[in-house]
Amino acid sequence: MESKHASMSGRIAIFAYGIACYAIFFATFLYLAAFIGNVLVPNPIDGAPRVGLLQGMITDLALLGLFAVQHSVMARPAFKRWWTRIVPPAAERSTYVLFTSIALIVMFAFWEPLGGVVWQVESSVGRNLAWLAFAAGWLLVLIATFVINHFDLFGLRQVWLHLVGRPYTALRFRTPWLYRRVRHPLYVGWLFAFWATPTMTLTHLLFALALTTYILVAIRYEERDLVTMHGEAYQRYREQVPMLVPRIGSRVDGSGTPLESA
């Protein structure tokens, strides 16, 4: 009885940990939107410069590099196999989400604005369209996570299954509606969020260029893992569906079979 009680206590603790990690992530996600949009945060992306240009660029690139290394290395299967010797497998995804949030929080705290205007949209219509595209990017990011499985992506499904004593099963490969147009709608949303702005400063440009480069590199490694995991099904999907820019005239159904567009 005591052992069973301890086991249940451990499952509750892991579930509470997963909920806490998700709450930290969601607060960080909202803060990131405000950070890039220059609203309601003490140190936005385009704040007043405090250090010299070279020092600021080195600092910002180091912060972005820290995020990229964490986000990429911890997502690799080999790292996960090693990491789950230390953390419970049910908490692995939540821990990944937590470390991602910490990397972003460090970036928020130490970010150095560089100043300088690269371009600026003067017309009110143009500015409104830029902000609309910015908002659409964040909405697409959120929608894309729910289309696949938001709760699995951020570790909640794993800790819930562990709590109720059910084994975790990996999600099967499928291509819901957004994923029939491009393979990575989540990244498309991020690109809109990074680039859609009525005023592009040198700081914002550095941020957007660095993370766009990271996304393009990350896709290569992510798709290599997906081919290993799903085999020929993902290979066919990759051949049929464009990576980031929709192809006019065709789409695929939920199993990856090509369909003519309606």
N, C-alpha and C positions, 0 to 999 in steps of 0.2 A: 504493500500500500504506500509506504514511504517513497519507494522508488518511482511508483506511478505518479505520485504527487510532485516529485522533483522533476519528472519528465514533463508534466503539464506546465509546471512553473517555467521550465526552460522554453517551452513552445510559446507561452504567453510573453516571455521576455523578448524572444526573437520577433514576435508579431508587433509588440510595442516599439521595438527598435526600427522595424520596417516602416511603421506609421510615422515615427519621428523623422527618419531619413527622407521620407516623401514630403513631409511638411516643410523641412528645410529646403528641399529641392524646389518646391512650388513657390516659396517665398523668394528664393534666388532667381527663379525664372521671371517672376514679376519684376524684381529689382533690375535684372538684365535688360528688360524692355525699357524701363525708365532710364537706365544708364545710357543706353544707345540713343534713346529719344530725347535725352537732356531735360528730363522733367522730374522734379520732386526728390532728387537725390543730392547729397552733399558734394560728391565728386563725380560729375557726369563725364562722359567721354570727351566733350568739348569744353571743359572748364578752362579757367585762365591758366596759362603756362606758369610753372613754378621753378623749372630748371632749364638749363640750356637744351637746345634742340638735340644734340648728339646724345647727351645723357638721358633725355626723355625717350628717344627712340630705342636705345639699348634697354632701358627699363621695361618699356612696353613690349618689346619683342621677347624679352626674357619671360614676362608674365604670360604672354600668349603661348610661348614655347612650353612653359610649365603645364598649362591647360592641355595643349596638344599631346604632350607625352603621357600625362595621366590618362587622358580620355582614350588614347589609342592603345597603350600598353595594357591597361587593365581590362580592355575588351577582348584581347587575344585569347584564344582557347588554351594555349600553353600556360599563360599566366593564370588563368582561372583554375586550371588543374593544380597548379602549385598553391595558389591562394586559398583554395578550399581545404587545404591541409591545416590552415590557420584559423579561418573563419568558417562557421557552419555553412554548408552549401545553400541552405534556405535563405541565408542572409547575404550571400555573395552579391546579388544584384543590388540590394539596398545599400551595401557598403560601397559599391561602384558609384551609385547615385550620390551618396554622401561625399565621397572624395571629389567627384566632379563639382559639387556645390562648393566645397572648400576651396578648390582651385579657382573658381569664379570669385568667391568672396575675397581671396587674396588679391586677385586682379583688381576688383573694385577698390580695395583699400590702398593699393600702391600705384594705381594708374597715374601716368603723367601726361596731361594734355599738352599738345605741341603747338596749338594755334595754327594760323594760316588758312586761307580759304582757297580751295581748289576750284570749286564751282559753286554758284548760287543761283537758284531759280527765283526770278524777281516777280513774275506774275502771280497773282493770288490763285488763279486756276491751277497753274503748274505746281505751286506749293501744296495746294489741297490734294492734287493727284499724287504727289510724292508721299504725303502723309497717309493717304488711302492705301497706297501700295505697301507702305511700312506696316500698317495695321493688318492688311491682308496677309502679309508674310507671317506675322505672329499667329494669326488665326489658322493659316494653313499648317503651321508647325503643330499646333494643338490638335487640329482635326486629324492630321496624318497619324498621330500617336494613337488616337482612339480607333481609327480605321483598322490598324493592325491589332494591337491590344495594349492600351495605355497602361493597364495594371500589371501586365507581365513586363513591359518595357522598363517600368520604374520599381519593380521588385515587390509590389503589393500582392500579386497573385501567388508568388513563391512563399511569402511568409503566411498567407492565409491558408494555403494547402498544408503547410507544415503545422499550423495551429490545429487544424481539424483532423490531422493524422492521415492525410491523403498524399500519395506520392506525386512528385512533380512530373508532368509530361510536357515535353517541348511542343511549341506550337507547330502545327503542320504548315507546309508551304502553301500559300494561296495568294491570289492577286486581287484584292478588293478594288473598288472603282478607281480611286486615285492611282493605284499602282498598275492599272491597265494603261495609263497614259505615259507615265514615267516611272522608272525603277526606284527613284529616290525623291518622292514628293516632300518628305521631311526636310531634305537638304535644299530643295527649291524654296521652301518657306524661309529657311535660314538665310538664303542668298538675298531674298527680297528684304528681310529684316536688316541685313547688314548694309545693303547698297541703296535702298530707297530713303532718300533724305533730300529736303530742299536745299540744304547747305552742306556741301561736302568739304570738311576741313582736312588738313594734312593728317591730323590724329585719326579721324574717322576713316580716311583712305588707307592708312597703315593697318588699322584694325580689320577693315573689309578685305584688303588684299591678303593679309596673313591668314585669316580664317577661310577665305575662298581657296587658297592654296592647300590649306589643311584638309578641307572637305574633299578636294579632288584626289589628294593622296589617300585619305581615309577610305574613299569609295573603293579604291583598288584593293586594299587589304580586306575590307568588309566583304566584297564580292568574292574574293578568293576563299574566305571562310564559308560563305554561303554555298559556293559550288561544292566544297568539301562536305558540307552538311546535307545538302539537298540533291547533289549529283546532277544528272542529266536534266531534271526538271528545271533547275535554276539556270543551267547553261542554255536551254531553249528559250527560257524567259528573257535572258540577257540578250540573246540574238534578236528577239522579236520586239522588245520594248526599249525605247531610247532611255538614256541615263538621266538627263535633266531637262531636255527641251522636247516637248510633245511633238509627235509626228502626226501631221494631218492626214486623215484618210483611213486609219486602221486602229484597232484596239484589240485587246485579248480578253477572253473570258476568265472566270475565276480559276481555271486549271492551267492557264497559259496558252490556250488555243487561240490562234488569230481569228478575229472577227472583223467584218466590214463595219465601218462607223455608220451609225444611223443617220 
